[in-house]
């Protein structure tokens, strides 16, 4: 009878590793242009950026990016 923790550790380091690189994801914006416009309007109306991020389920960085982009 062996030691399970020791056996598992040995297997973890001796197991063959995949040589294929992880697939790259395409960069996609989490905010559509229409949603970015709504975000800018909410911020202009006085809603805090953290509250807007929570409301739309995006990161604060996405909100800041929407604010830094100019409307076209």
C-alpha positions in Angstrom: 0.0 0.0 0.0 1.5 3.4 -1.0 1.0 6.9 0.1 -1.8 8.5 -2.0 -0.5 12.1 -1.7 3.0 11.1 -2.6 1.8 8.9 -5.5 -0.4 11.7 -6.9 2.5 14.2 -6.7 4.7 11.8 -8.6 2.1 11.3 -11.3 1.5 15.0 -11.6 5.2 15.7 -12.4 5.7 12.6 -14.6 2.5 13.0 -16.7 3.1 14.0 -20.3 2.3 17.6 -21.1 0.5 18.9 -24.1 2.9 20.7 -26.5 0.1 22.5 -28.4 -0.3 26.2 -27.4 -3.6 27.3 -26.1 -6.0 28.6 -28.8 -6.1 32.4 -29.0 -9.3 34.2 -28.5 -10.2 37.1 -30.7 -10.5 40.3 -28.9 -14.1 41.4 -28.7 -15.5 44.4 -27.1 -17.9 43.7 -24.2 -19.8 46.9 -24.9 -21.6 47.4 -28.2 -21.6 51.0 -29.6 -25.2 51.4 -28.5 -24.4 50.1 -25.0 -21.4 52.4 -24.8 -23.6 55.3 -25.6 -26.0 54.3 -22.7 -23.0 54.0 -20.4 -21.8 57.5 -21.3 -25.3 58.9 -20.7 -25.5 57.2 -17.3 -22.2 58.6 -16.2 -23.2 62.0 -17.4 -26.4 61.7 -15.4 -24.3 61.2 -12.2 -24.3 57.4 -11.8 -21.0 56.2 -10.5 -18.8 54.1 -12.8 -18.7 51.1 -10.4 -22.6 51.1 -10.3 -22.8 51.2 -14.1 -20.2 48.3 -14.4 -22.3 46.2 -11.9 -25.5 47.0 -13.7 -24.3 45.9 -17.1 -22.1 43.1 -15.9 -18.8 44.4 -17.3 -15.5 45.4 -15.8 -14.7 48.9 -14.7 -12.0 48.9 -17.4 -14.7 48.4 -20.0 -16.6 51.3 -18.6 -13.4 53.5 -18.6 -12.7 52.4 -22.2 -16.2 53.4 -23.3 -15.8 56.8 -21.6 -12.4 57.4 -23.3 -13.7 56.6 -26.8 -15.3 59.4 -28.8 -18.7 59.0 -30.3 -18.8 58.6 -34.0 
